[in-house]
Amino acid sequence: MSLKRSRKLWVALALSLTLLFAWAGIAAAEDLTVNMNEVVSEIEYPFFGVNYVAFWDSIQGSNASKEALKRSGIQVIRFPGGAPAEWYDWSDPYADGWSSTGTADLWNFAKDIPAKLLLQTNPTSNHNNNPSGTHAANWVAYTVNNDIDVPFWEVGNEPDIEIETPNDWTNFQPYIDKFNEHAAAMKAQNSAIKVFGPVGTNAWYWWGLNTLDMFLNKTGNRFGTGLVDGVSLHWYPGPGEPTTGYDQIKALPQTWQSSYNFIRGRIQANDTRNLPVFITETNAATPPFVPAGEVSQRMASALANADLLGAMRNSGVQHVSLFGAIHNVDDNYGLLYGQNESRPADTPTPTYFIFPIWTQSGNTVIDVDGLVDPSNTLVAYASKKSSTSSQVLVINKTGASRTVNLSFNGMTIQGGNVKIYELRPSGGGAWDRDVYYNGVLNPSVTSGSLPAPYSFAVSGASYSRSVPAYSITLFDFTASGGGSFDPAHYHFEDGQLHGFYQEGGAAVSSSTDRSFAGNRSLKIGINGNGTYMASRDTPAVPAGSTVTFRVWVPDGANLASIQPYVMSQNWTWYGNYRTYAGLVKNGWNTIAVQVPSGAATPMSRLGVEVKTSSSWNGSVYVDSISW
């Protein structure tokens, strides 16, 4: 797979104040404010992925590339990685020597990273493949029987690429029929998997030719089968003119939001569910007439793609698999150099380093104010892991350093700490091949540890730093003492349990493992199978109150449900039942329980009920219970 056909976008070049500052030798300044309590989006799926291409790559699955991905923070591997999906037969993966990777090989590669798999079924008869739903379902059965973790599946790859006119049902219906056939058969083997489509080529097809709406009309739950579990699409924007620089691609990420708005509108028109959106191929650094493999070797690619990941996180996208294949072979925009290229195989391109930076961020995306011209000068994206841990990623799109002044609403950073991750070009140019990562020139990514971030104490109420020209900087702030005051009624600080006790064999304790606010939370330890509860008697909850619980659950747990509850004086139960599948994993869920105005007072009990689905040894955390 190489460059896609894409709708040309004309990007206007603006003469900005930044350039005037650069000529004068003065560092421009931007005053940014991070609003901790203004949530922009929640990431509920493993967000950061890469494509593993099953063809063309003579060193696919190399041990060095696995070591590099271990250090990258990559969470998902998509395979066979684009166009090979429609030529790959999972049951005969080595046919004619086209690929050297079977499913077991792939899992041995991925599980050590560790990364989850997103597999593409083949709905065609290309290369003697069996296109039936039964054949696809047998692949699912194979993964289940061999303990291979594949939560996400797609059917095919870019089935709309040959469509030329809008609403061409004649040529697109066969794919939709195959999707429904595959999805039904696959779910019969494993009802827990999520099957995505239509794996659309780019916006010119799934928007301009209406193929997304056609697909959802037949697979969504309003008018169709309801078999689709999420929308997967590709987005290759492409600038309007050839370029060997950064100027014509730097503003492309800021054009993404309109595409997301369209996607969300089509979902709402065809489905009652809040289907997740996965972008399983994208790359902002794809100028025409310049080989993609050439662009991927430059700092310009790292800048544009780091920016695009931020724009997609802000919009509500739940997963991105960069194309960025693993290796830069056949113009596949690789994260690593491939065989027989200009640099040794498995050494990193600048784009590789955006992942160990970006993956430091929390899954709660929050607002940042004060940006002057995010398309052309400086853009910032903010997130948090808790009320005392915030990350701000700043991209300087100009050829001069800029001073960033960061302040916070909702978190006190004075007396705390900041870790700084930085990627900058060795010569100060966007077209540089060599980069400094955390101060080290072109560090190894296949052995040892990546260079540690800078770490500084924060002495003031705000924080200032000059960010270099054409650079990516992530600020990872931790509040004073690792925490701040938690004003909730039950906050579990200073080892307090607030009278909470265990029922059903749970072990309860005040823990510093994690916190929504402050330094501690209530840890509910579980070892077995059944119903476990952490409860408190006679809580001072008035009738008519909304009681808010913050609950943290891990990924991969054998949990069936979580239910915070309040019981009235006459033991009437008021709860908010949440299935494990519907909860944010490895992050905080805010769950509210409404107590009716006529409830008998005083309340007799308050707590959290946890039910397992099978035997499990692990912990759930509760924090900041308030009303």
GIDA-V93999 format. One line per field, one symbol per residue. ss: DSSP state (~ for helix, > for strand, _ for the rest). psi: psi as a letter, one per 40 degrees, with the letter a starting at -180 (. if undefined). burial: + if it has 16 or more other ideal C-beta (glycine too) atoms within 10 Angstrom, else -. Layout:
ss->???
psi->???
burial->???
//
This chain:
ss->________>_______~~~~~~~~___>>>>>>>>>>>>>>>_____>>>>___________~~~~~~~~~~___>>>>___~~~~___~~~__~~~_____~~~~~~~~_____>>>>>>____~~~____~~~~~~~~~~~~~______>>>>_____________~~~~~~~~~~~~~~~~~~~~~____>>>>>>>__~~~~____~~~~~~~~~__________>>>>>>___>____________~~~~~~~~~~~~~~~~~~~_____>>>>>>>_________~~~~___~~~~~~~~~~~~~~~~~___>>>>>>>_>>_______>>__________>_~~~~~~~~~_____>>>>>>________>>>>>>>>>__>>>>>>>>_____>>>>>>>>_______>>>>>>>>>_________>>>__>>____________>>>>_____>>>>>___>>>>>>>>_~~~_______>__~~~_____>>>___>>>>>_________>>>>>>>>__>>>>>>>________>>>>>>>>_____>>>>>>>>>_____>>>>>>>~~~__>_>>>>>>>>__________>>>>>>>>___>>>>>>>>>>>_
psi->haiihihhhhhhhhhidddddddeehhiihhihhgdeghdihheihdhiihhheidhefheiddddddddedehdihhiefbdddeehhdegdeheediehidddddddddediiiihihiheieiffiheiddddddddddddeefhhgdhiihahfeedeheiifgddeddddddddddddddddddheeihhiiefidadddeddefdddddddeeiedeadeeheihhiihgdhidiiifaddeededdeeddddddddddddddeieighihhhehihegfhiehhddddeeidddddddddddddddddeieihhhggidigiffffidiiaifaeiiieiiidddeddeddeeiiehhiihiehdgeddchiihiiidaeehihhhhhheieiiihhhhihhehheheaihhhhhhiideeieeidiihhfehhfiieeiaiihiiihiiheieihiihhiifihhhhghhiheeiihheidhefifeiefeiiiieeihiihiediidiaeiihhhhhgahahiihihififhiieihhhihhhiiieigidihgiihhidffhhhighhiddeihifihhhhihhhideihiiidiiahhhhidahihaiiihifhi.
burial->+-++-+----+----+-++-++-----+-+-+-+++---++-+++++++++++++++-++++-++++++-++++++++++++++++++++--+----++-+++--++-++--+-++++++++++----+-+-+-++++++-++----+-+++++++++++--+----+---+--++-++++++-+++-+---+++++++++++++++-++++++++++++---+--+++++++++++++---+--+-+++++++++--++--++-++--++---+++++++++++++--+-+++++++++++++++++++++++++++++++++++++++++++++++--+---++++++++++++++-+++++++-+----++++++++++++++++++++++++++-+++-+-+++--+-+--++++++++++---+++++-++++---+++++---++-+----+----+-+-++++++++++++++--++-+-++++++----+-+-+---+-++++--+++++++++++++-----+++++--+-+---+-+++++++---+-++++++++++-----+---+-+--+++++++-+-+-+---+---++++++++++---+--+++++++++
//
